[in-house]
Amino acid sequence: MPLKLFRRKGIWHYRGTIAGDLLRGSTKTANREIAARVASEIENRRWKRHLDGSKEVLTFPQAVSLYLKGGGEERFVGKLEDYWKDTKVKDMTQGAIKQSAIDIYPHASGATRNRQVITPTAAIINHCADLELCPPIRMKKRFQHEKKIRKPVTLEWLDSLCAHADKDVAALATFMFSTGCRIGEALRLEWEDIDFKAKAILIRKTKTKRQRLPYMPSRLLVALANLDRDKKPFHRPQTTLRDAWDRAVEAAGIERLTFHCCRHGFATSLLRAGFDVVTVAKLGGWESAQLVLSNYGHAQEDQTATEALFSSKSAQEKTEAK
């Protein structure tokens, strides 16, 4: 049945069944002639996809290529490609994907299998689903795992590291702790993204695909200003930086924490300073406040905390009395 047009609140919409698929949506225009052309193009694309059989022939390597061209994360993709080879995406069921995680990482934890196989595989397939090249997949069959306590970098830890690190590593640690950025976001930073006058940094390629503009505290401004300008701010390879990081940790005699612990420290420090979870999520580029709350919103083990109820009231009364 060809697509039919109908009006809703002054805008033309379409609906109908093409090649067995029910289609409906908005043409986003109040002009009927333009709406008819939009509906015709949608109908033609759906018939072309049906006749060409993209759902039937799309292979996993092709899906990976489209995912990476679309700005997808490259980490973990290599082993996935080696495993699936030329498998058609339509044959990759939830069960098969879960088995692939076991085969690729036979001795890994459930968390590792989820992070390095389940999540990226689903992201690759669903990216192609957004391009209408295959059906989406919803991975309900994930591995159970114990939630690890996320150790945060503290200001004291950061001070100790910076006192024993070279200027590149010290600036990197300060940058991630001050902005909540991930290591990948730090390594992609360019000098033109840094506005010293406005004390702001443009983070372009983020995990959530949304740009953000974190503030640059004075300590971070000084650390970045002391870096060499003839190369990117953090130009050294991640492995080289990690080696230098570990040497500084050993020299400082402090606990070994990872790059990502700086992001944990950013969230934990702001929450403990009294900032609300919505603000922390926005400043650190988390997808939702719920993620911040579930990962960092730990209750304090203080049975006397309710004394603050009356202390607050007393303080309020004193203020009103003035």
C-alpha positions in Angstrom: 0.0 0.0 0.0 1.6 3.3 -1.1 2.3 5.9 1.7 -0.6 8.2 2.4 -0.4 11.7 3.7 -2.4 13.2 6.5 -2.3 16.4 8.4 -1.7 16.8 12.1 -1.4 20.2 13.8 -0.6 21.8 10.4 2.2 19.4 9.5 1.9 16.6 6.9 2.6 13.0 8.1 2.8 9.8 6.2 1.8 6.2 6.9 1.5 2.9 5.0 3.0 -0.5 4.4 5.9 -1.0 2.1 7.4 -4.4 1.4 5.7 -5.7 4.6 7.0 -3.0 6.8 4.7 -0.5 8.4 6.0 3.0 8.0 4.8 6.2 9.6 6.3 9.5 10.5 6.4 13.3 9.9 7.5 15.0 6.7 8.3 18.0 8.9 6.7 20.4 6.4 3.3 22.2 6.1 3.6 22.3 2.3 1.7 19.4 0.7 3.8 19.3 -2.5 7.0 19.0 -0.5 5.5 16.5 1.8 4.5 14.3 -1.2 8.0 14.4 -2.5 9.4 13.5 1.0 7.0 10.5 1.3 7.9 9.4 -2.3 11.6 9.4 -1.5 11.0 7.4 1.7 8.9 4.9 -0.2 11.6 4.6 -2.9 14.4 4.1 -0.4 12.4 1.4 1.4 11.7 -0.5 -1.8 15.3 -0.2 -2.9 16.5 -1.6 0.4 14.0 -4.4 0.2 15.0 -5.3 -3.4 18.7 -4.9 -2.8 18.4 -7.0 0.3 20.7 -4.9 2.6 19.3 -6.8 5.6 20.3 -10.0 4.0 23.8 -9.2 2.8 25.3 -6.8 5.3 28.4 -8.4 6.8 30.0 -7.6 10.2 33.2 -6.0 8.6 30.9 -3.7 6.5 29.0 -2.8 9.7 32.3 -2.1 11.5 33.5 0.2 8.6 30.3 2.2 8.8 30.4 2.4 12.5 34.0 3.8 12.5 33.2 6.2 9.7 30.4 7.5 11.8 32.8 8.3 14.7 32.5 5.1 16.6 35.0 4.0 19.2 37.8 1.9 17.7 38.9 0.2 20.9 38.1 -3.6 21.1 36.9 -3.7 17.4 39.9 -5.6 16.1 39.3 -8.8 18.1 35.6 -8.6 17.2 36.4 -8.5 13.4 38.9 -11.4 13.8 36.2 -13.5 15.4 33.2 -12.8 13.2 35.1 -12.5 9.9 32.5 -12.2 7.1 29.5 -13.3 9.2 26.2 -11.6 8.1 24.8 -9.3 10.7 21.4 -10.9 10.5 22.9 -14.2 11.8 24.4 -12.5 14.9 21.9 -13.4 17.6 22.1 -12.4 21.3 23.1 -15.9 22.2 25.8 -16.0 19.5 27.2 -12.6 20.7 27.3 -13.7 24.3 29.2 -16.9 23.2 31.6 -14.8 21.2 32.6 -13.0 24.5 33.4 -16.3 26.1 35.4 -17.5 23.1 37.4 -14.2 22.8 38.0 -13.7 26.5 37.8 -17.2 28.1 39.3 -16.2 31.4 38.0 -12.6 31.7 35.4 -11.3 34.2 31.8 -10.7 33.3 32.5 -6.9 33.4 35.3 -7.3 30.9 33.2 -9.4 28.5 30.4 -6.9 28.7 32.7 -3.9 28.1 34.9 -5.3 25.4 32.5 -7.5 23.5 28.8 -7.1 24.3 28.6 -3.3 24.4 30.8 -2.6 21.2 29.1 -5.4 19.2 25.7 -4.0 20.0 26.8 -0.5 19.2 28.1 -1.5 15.8 24.9 -3.3 14.9 22.6 -0.5 16.2 24.6 2.1 14.3 23.8 0.3 11.1 20.2 -0.1 12.3 20.0 3.7 12.5 21.1 3.8 8.9 18.2 1.3 8.1 20.6 -1.4 7.0 19.7 -4.0 9.5 17.3 -4.6 12.4 18.4 -3.2 15.8 19.5 -5.6 18.6 18.8 -5.3 22.3 21.3 -7.2 24.3 19.4 -8.4 27.4 21.7 -11.4 27.9 24.7 -9.7 29.5 27.1 -11.3 32.0 26.5 -10.9 35.7 29.4 -9.4 37.6 30.2 -7.8 41.0 30.2 -4.1 40.9 33.7 -2.9 41.8 34.3 0.1 44.0 35.6 2.9 41.9 38.7 4.3 43.5 38.9 8.1 43.0 41.9 10.3 42.6 42.0 12.7 45.5 43.6 16.2 45.5 46.3 14.8 47.9 47.0 12.0 45.5 47.2 14.4 42.6 49.6 16.6 44.4 51.9 13.7 45.2 51.8 12.5 41.6 52.5 15.9 40.1 55.4 16.5 42.5 57.2 13.4 41.0 56.0 13.5 37.4 57.3 15.3 34.3 55.2 18.3 33.1 53.3 16.3 30.4 52.1 13.7 32.9 51.4 16.3 35.6 49.3 18.3 33.1 47.5 15.2 31.9 46.5 14.2 35.4 45.5 17.8 36.3 43.4 18.0 33.1 41.5 14.8 33.7 40.9 15.6 37.4 39.8 19.2 36.6 37.4 18.4 33.7 36.3 14.8 34.2 37.6 14.0 30.7 38.5 10.4 29.7 42.0 9.6 28.4 40.8 9.3 24.8 39.3 12.8 25.0 42.5 14.2 26.4 44.6 12.6 23.7 42.4 14.1 21.0 42.7 17.6 22.4 44.2 20.3 20.1 45.6 23.7 21.0 42.8 25.5 19.1 40.3 23.8 21.5 41.8 25.7 24.4 40.7 29.2 25.1 43.0 30.6 27.8 41.3 34.0 27.8 37.9 32.5 28.5 39.3 29.7 30.7 37.4 27.1 28.7 38.2 24.0 26.8 36.2 22.5 23.9 35.8 18.7 24.1 34.7 17.7 20.7 34.6 13.9 20.3 33.0 12.6 23.5 31.6 9.1 24.3 28.1 10.5 24.3 28.7 12.2 20.9 27.9 15.6 22.5 30.4 18.4 22.7 31.0 20.1 26.0 32.9 23.2 27.2 34.4 22.6 30.7 35.8 25.4 32.7 39.6 25.6 33.2 40.6 26.2 36.8 43.7 28.3 37.3 45.9 25.3 38.3 45.0 23.6 35.0 45.6 26.8 33.0 49.1 27.1 34.4 49.8 23.4 33.7 48.7 23.6 30.1 50.4 27.0 29.5 53.7 25.4 30.4 53.5 22.7 27.7 55.3 22.9 24.4 53.2 24.4 21.6 54.9 22.7 18.7 52.9 19.6 19.2 49.4 18.6 20.5 49.0 19.2 24.2 49.1 15.4 25.0 51.0 14.2 22.0 52.7 11.1 23.5 51.2 7.6 22.8 49.0 6.3 25.6 51.4 3.5 26.4 54.3 5.9 26.8 52.2 8.1 29.0 51.2 5.2 31.1 54.8 4.1 31.7 55.8 7.6 32.7 52.6 7.7 35.0 53.6 4.5 36.7 57.1 5.7 37.3 55.8 8.8 38.9 53.5 6.8 41.1 56.3 4.6 42.2 58.6 7.5 42.9 55.8 9.2 45.0 55.1 6.1 46.9 51.4 6.3 46.4 48.7 3.8 45.4 48.7 3.0 41.7 45.5 4.5 40.2 44.6 4.5 36.5 43.9 7.4 34.2 40.2 6.8 34.6 40.4 7.2 38.3 40.8 11.0 37.7 37.3 11.0 36.2 36.1 9.2 39.3 37.9 11.7 41.4 36.2 14.6 39.5 32.7 13.2 40.3 33.4 12.1 43.8 35.1 15.4 44.8 32.3 17.5 43.4 29.6 15.5 45.1 31.4 15.6 48.5 31.8 19.4 48.0 28.0 19.6 48.0 27.2 19.9 44.3 24.0 18.2 43.2 24.1 15.1 41.0 22.5 16.8 37.9 25.2 19.5 37.9 28.0 16.9 38.3 26.6 14.9 35.4 26.4 18.0 33.2 29.9 19.2 34.1 31.5 15.8 33.5 29.6 14.8 30.4 27.8 11.8 31.8 24.7 10.7 29.8 22.4 11.0 32.8 22.3 12.0 36.4 21.3 8.4 37.2 24.7 7.1 36.0 26.5 9.5 38.4 24.1 8.6 41.2 24.5 4.9 40.8 28.3 5.0 40.4 29.3 7.7 42.9 26.3 8.4 45.2 27.5 6.4 48.2 25.8 6.9 51.5 28.0 8.1 54.4 28.4 5.7 57.3 27.5 8.2 60.0 24.7 7.3 62.4 24.8 10.8 63.9 24.1 12.5 60.6 20.6 13.4 61.7 22.0 15.8 64.3 22.5 18.1 61.3 18.8 18.5 61.0 18.7 20.4 64.3 22.0 22.2 63.7 20.6 23.5 60.4 17.5 24.7 62.1 19.5 26.4 64.8 21.7 28.1 62.3 18.6 29.3 60.4 17.1 30.7 63.6 20.3 32.5 64.3 20.3 34.0 60.8 16.7 35.1 61.1 17.4 36.7 64.5 20.0 39.0 63.1 
